[in-house]
């Protein structure tokens, strides 16, 4: 699968074209970034709305694949991986990224994720909720966050990501920039 670098200018153009009429001046929007990869993007989305003088708030929610949690929980392994990956040639990084993606898609993974909000949220204060993640692979993280929020409110919920890596995902976000490619984000271990 092709691997491309995240381009903030392309993402900004995407936001302009896709979210131009998403909010009116009288609406309140809660932007929720799925940690960790969705948070930097959710901040860009929030800034996009603020530049247009829209009412928007941002929070993060924890919901990760088991493999991501294992890689990131051990700081020593994370630091070692980053050093090795930063010194590796792009063709090797692309090869490794494709192997990781293939292994993840072949695994029979549990679709249940624990969704943790930083505090209790009064969802009724908002007209719309926009959930943002960097990538949708299986779709289980996005689906679990949406389901958790739906249990608490009837507010309109929308979702966005930069890339849908798998055409057989259990959920397609409302807004996405790329599909069936892999993205190297600046905050990735190999970024």
C-alpha positions in Angstrom: 0.0 0.0 0.0 1.3 3.5 -0.8 2.6 5.5 2.1 2.4 9.3 2.0 3.4 12.1 4.4 0.8 14.2 6.1 0.5 17.6 4.5 -1.1 20.2 6.8 -1.8 22.6 3.8 -3.8 19.8 2.1 -5.6 19.1 5.3 -6.5 22.8 5.7 -7.9 22.9 2.2 -9.9 19.8 2.9 -11.4 21.4 6.1 -12.2 24.5 4.1 -14.1 22.5 1.4 -15.7 20.0 3.7 -16.6 22.1 6.8 -17.5 25.4 5.1 -21.2 25.1 6.0 -20.9 22.6 8.9 -21.7 25.2 11.6 -23.8 28.3 11.7 -22.9 31.3 14.0 -25.6 30.2 16.5 -24.5 26.6 16.9 -22.1 25.2 19.6 -19.8 22.4 18.5 -17.8 20.0 20.6 -14.7 18.7 18.8 -13.5 15.4 20.3 -10.0 14.2 19.4 -9.3 10.5 19.8 -6.0 10.4 21.6 -3.3 10.2 20.6 -3.3 10.7 16.8 -6.6 12.5 16.6 -5.7 15.3 19.1 -3.3 17.3 16.9 -5.8 17.1 14.1 -8.7 18.1 16.4 -6.7 21.2 17.4 -6.4 22.1 13.7 -10.2 21.6 13.3 -10.9 23.7 16.4 -8.6 26.5 15.0 -10.4 26.3 11.7 -13.7 27.0 13.4 -12.3 29.7 15.6 -10.9 31.6 12.6 -14.5 31.7 11.4 -15.8 33.0 14.8 -17.7 29.8 15.5 -18.4 28.5 19.0 -16.3 25.5 19.5 -14.7 23.5 22.4 -12.1 20.8 22.3 -11.6 17.7 24.5 -9.7 14.5 24.1 -10.9 10.9 24.6 -8.8 7.8 25.2 -9.5 4.9 22.9 -6.7 2.9 21.4 -5.9 -0.4 19.6 -4.2 -2.8 21.9 -1.0 -2.7 19.8 -0.8 1.1 20.0 -1.3 1.0 23.8 1.5 -1.6 24.2 4.0 0.3 22.0 3.3 3.6 23.7 3.1 2.5 27.4 6.7 1.5 27.6 8.7 4.8 27.4 12.1 3.0 27.0 10.8 0.9 24.0 9.1 4.0 22.5 12.4 6.1 22.7 14.4 3.2 21.3 12.0 2.7 18.5 11.9 6.4 17.6 15.8 6.5 17.4 15.9 3.4 15.2 13.1 4.5 13.0 14.4 8.1 12.6 17.7 6.7 11.3 16.1 4.3 8.9 15.6 4.9 5.2 12.1 5.7 3.9 11.8 2.5 1.8 12.4 0.5 5.0 9.9 2.6 7.0 7.3 2.1 4.3 7.9 -1.6 4.2 7.6 -1.9 8.0 4.4 0.3 8.0 2.8 -2.0 5.5 3.7 -5.1 7.4 2.3 -3.6 10.6 -0.9 -2.7 8.8 -1.3 -6.1 7.2 -0.8 -7.9 10.5 -3.3 -5.6 12.3 -5.9 -6.3 9.6 -5.4 -10.1 9.7 -5.7 -10.3 13.5 -9.0 -11.2 15.0 -9.1 -8.3 17.3 -11.6 -7.6 20.0 -13.8 -4.8 18.8 -14.5 -3.5 22.3 -12.5 -0.5 23.5 -12.6 1.3 26.8 -13.6 4.9 26.1 -12.4 7.4 28.7 -13.3 11.0 28.8 -11.2 13.4 30.9 -14.2 14.7 32.9 -18.0 14.4 32.9 -19.4 16.3 29.8 -22.8 17.9 29.5 -23.4 17.0 25.8 -26.7 18.9 25.8 -24.7 22.2 25.6 -23.8 21.4 22.0 -25.7 21.3 18.7 -23.1 19.1 17.0 -20.3 16.9 18.0 -17.4 16.2 15.6 -15.1 13.3 16.5 -11.7 13.5 14.9 -9.0 10.8 14.5 -6.0 10.5 12.4 -6.7 7.1 10.7 -9.5 4.6 10.6 -8.2 1.0 10.2 -10.7 -1.5 11.6 -13.1 1.4 12.6 -13.5 -0.1 16.1 -12.1 2.9 18.0 -14.3 5.4 16.1 -17.4 3.1 16.4 -16.8 2.7 20.2 -16.5 6.4 20.8 -19.6 7.2 18.8 -21.6 4.4 20.6 -20.4 5.7 24.0 -21.5 9.3 23.2 -24.9 8.0 21.7 -25.6 6.4 25.1 -25.4 9.8 26.7 -27.0 12.2 24.2 -29.2 12.6 21.1 -27.0 15.5 19.8 -26.0 15.0 16.1 -22.6 13.2 16.0 -20.2 13.5 13.0 -16.8 11.9 12.4 -13.7 12.8 10.5 -10.3 11.4 9.8 -7.4 12.0 7.4 -7.3 8.4 6.1 -9.4 5.3 5.9 -6.8 2.6 5.4 -9.2 -0.4 4.9 -12.2 -0.5 2.6 -13.7 -3.2 4.9 -13.7 -1.0 8.0 -16.8 -1.4 10.3 -17.6 2.3 9.9 -16.8 5.0 7.4 -16.4 8.6 8.9 -18.6 11.3 7.6 -15.5 13.2 6.4 -12.2 11.7 5.2 -9.4 13.0 3.0 -7.7 9.8 1.8 -8.6 6.1 1.5 -6.6 3.0 1.1 -3.2 4.6 1.7 -1.1 4.8 4.8 -0.1 8.2 6.2 3.1 9.1 8.0 2.1 11.7 10.5 4.7 14.0 12.2 3.7 12.5 15.6 4.1 8.9 14.5 6.9 6.8 15.9 8.4 6.9 12.3 7.4 10.5 11.6 
